[in-house]
């Protein structure tokens, strides 16, 4: 990602979404954040998202309107599911979609490669553990860059905390979309 690009973040109120919004803003991007559950809009806006839209019927058109019809340069997708196909459709030429997970459940999406070819877009798998296993020095390099951003003032929101003894309730809250950002279980 380079400064000035437009980044679409799916699952923006979750841990990966929160980090993606903050990192993209710190690197000079315009961020469009999608929220699936009502009540997350204010939280996501507080992270610096330029545009917050509901992930509901018509979201594809709303993203295209927010980009002046140009589409987005980068999609961060930790959810997969039904949003995946439309995420490909809202990418600008030479755009990239980062597949980070499948939090939406319901099966792993498939790619219709003609959509990639027509606009020269890419779908990239992002598996940090596998990447670091193959490139161990990357962890220190990425850590050093993150430290620079932290030194410049980047601060993630406080996690939602539960006692370990309430682990089942914590997981229910996470599954029901009541957790914004990260969840921490404490001993």
C-alpha positions in Angstrom: 0.0 0.0 0.0 1.2 3.5 -0.7 0.0 6.8 0.5 -3.0 8.2 -1.3 -4.5 4.8 -2.1 -8.1 3.9 -1.0 -8.4 0.9 1.3 -11.7 -1.0 1.9 -11.7 -2.8 5.3 -14.3 -5.6 5.7 -14.9 -6.7 9.3 -13.7 -3.3 10.4 -14.8 -3.6 14.0 -12.9 -6.8 14.7 -9.2 -7.1 15.7 -7.9 -7.4 12.1 -10.2 -4.6 10.9 -9.2 -2.2 13.7 -5.5 -2.8 13.0 -6.0 -2.4 9.3 -7.8 0.9 9.6 -5.2 2.3 11.9 -2.2 1.1 9.8 -3.7 2.3 6.6 -4.5 5.8 8.0 -0.9 5.9 9.5 0.4 5.2 6.0 -1.6 7.9 4.3 -4.5 6.0 2.9 -8.2 6.9 2.6 -10.1 4.2 4.5 -13.6 3.0 3.8 -14.7 0.8 6.6 -17.6 -1.7 6.4 -19.6 -2.6 9.5 -21.9 -5.6 9.7 -23.6 -4.9 13.0 -25.3 -1.7 14.0 -23.7 0.1 16.8 -20.1 -0.3 15.5 -20.2 2.8 13.3 -19.1 5.3 16.0 -16.3 3.0 17.2 -15.0 2.5 13.7 -15.2 6.2 13.0 -13.1 6.9 16.1 -10.3 4.8 14.6 -9.9 7.3 11.8 -12.0 5.7 9.0 -12.9 8.3 6.4 -16.1 6.6 5.4 -18.1 4.1 7.4 -20.8 2.1 5.5 -23.1 -0.7 6.5 -22.4 -4.1 5.0 -26.0 -4.5 3.8 -27.8 -4.6 0.5 -26.4 -1.9 -1.8 -23.0 -1.7 -0.2 -21.2 -2.2 -3.5 -22.9 0.8 -5.0 -22.1 2.9 -1.8 -18.4 2.0 -2.1 -18.3 3.0 -5.7 -20.1 6.3 -4.9 -17.6 7.0 -2.1 -14.7 6.5 -4.6 -16.2 8.6 -7.3 -16.7 5.5 -9.4 -13.0 4.6 -9.3 -13.2 1.7 -6.9 -10.7 0.8 -4.2 -7.0 0.0 -4.5 -6.8 -2.4 -1.7 -9.4 -4.6 0.1 -8.6 -6.1 3.5 -10.9 -9.2 3.9 -10.8 -11.1 7.1 -14.4 -12.3 6.7 -14.8 -14.1 3.3 -18.3 -15.3 2.8 -20.8 -13.5 0.6 -19.0 -10.2 0.6 -16.0 -11.6 -1.2 -17.5 -11.5 -4.8 -18.6 -7.9 -4.4 -15.3 -7.0 -2.9 -13.7 -8.1 -6.1 -16.2 -6.0 -8.1 -15.4 -2.8 -6.2 -11.6 -2.9 -6.9 -10.0 -0.4 -9.1 -7.8 -1.6 -12.0 -4.6 -3.1 -10.6 -6.3 -3.4 -7.2 -5.4 -6.0 -4.6 -7.6 -8.1 -2.3 -6.0 -9.5 0.8 -7.5 -12.8 2.0 -6.8 -12.9 5.7 -9.5 -15.2 7.0 -13.1 -16.5 6.9 -14.8 -15.1 10.0 -18.2 -15.1 8.2 -18.1 -18.9 8.0 -20.4 -20.6 5.6 -17.7 -21.9 3.2 -14.6 -20.6 1.6 -15.2 -18.3 -1.4 -14.0 -19.1 -4.9 -12.5 -16.7 -7.4 -13.9 -16.3 -10.9 -10.6 -15.6 -12.7 -12.2 -13.7 -15.5 -12.9 -10.9 -13.1 -9.2 -10.8 -12.2 -8.2 -10.7 -15.8 -10.6 -8.1 -17.0 -9.2 -5.4 -14.6 -5.8 -6.8 -13.8 -6.6 -7.2 -10.2 -5.0 -9.6 -7.7 -6.2 -11.8 -4.9 -3.4 -12.4 -2.4 -3.4 -14.8 0.6 -2.0 -13.3 3.7 -0.9 -15.9 6.2 1.5 -14.2 8.7 2.6 -17.4 10.4 3.6 -19.1 7.1 5.3 -16.0 5.8 7.4 -15.7 9.0 8.2 -19.4 8.9 9.7 -18.9 5.4 11.2 -15.5 6.0 12.2 -15.3 9.7 13.9 -11.9 9.4 10.6 -10.3 8.4 9.3 -10.4 11.9 12.0 -8.1 13.1 11.7 -5.8 10.1 7.9 -5.5 10.5 8.3 -5.0 14.3 10.8 -2.2 13.7 8.3 -0.4 11.3 5.5 -0.9 13.8 7.7 0.5 16.6 8.2 3.7 14.4 4.4 4.1 14.1 3.9 3.6 17.8 6.6 6.2 18.5 4.7 8.5 16.2 1.5 8.1 18.3 -0.3 5.0 16.9 -2.3 3.5 19.8 -4.7 0.6 19.4 -8.0 0.9 21.4 -8.1 -0.9 24.7 -9.1 -4.6 24.4 -12.4 -5.9 25.9 -11.4 -7.9 28.9 -13.0 -10.9 30.5 -11.9 -13.0 33.5 -10.8 -16.4 32.3 -13.5 -17.9 34.4 -16.0 -16.1 32.1 -14.4 -17.6 29.0 -17.7 -19.0 27.7 -19.4 -15.6 28.1 -16.5 -13.9 26.4 -16.7 -16.3 23.4 -20.5 -15.7 23.2 -19.9 -11.9 23.2 -17.4 -12.3 20.4 -19.6 -14.5 18.3 -22.6 -12.1 18.8 -20.6 -9.1 17.6 -20.5 -7.4 21.0 -16.7 -7.1 21.1 -15.1 -4.2 19.2 -11.4 -4.8 18.5 -9.6 -7.4 20.5 -10.8 -9.7 23.3 -8.5 -10.6 26.2 -9.1 -13.3 28.8 -7.3 -12.6 32.1 -6.3 -15.2 34.7 
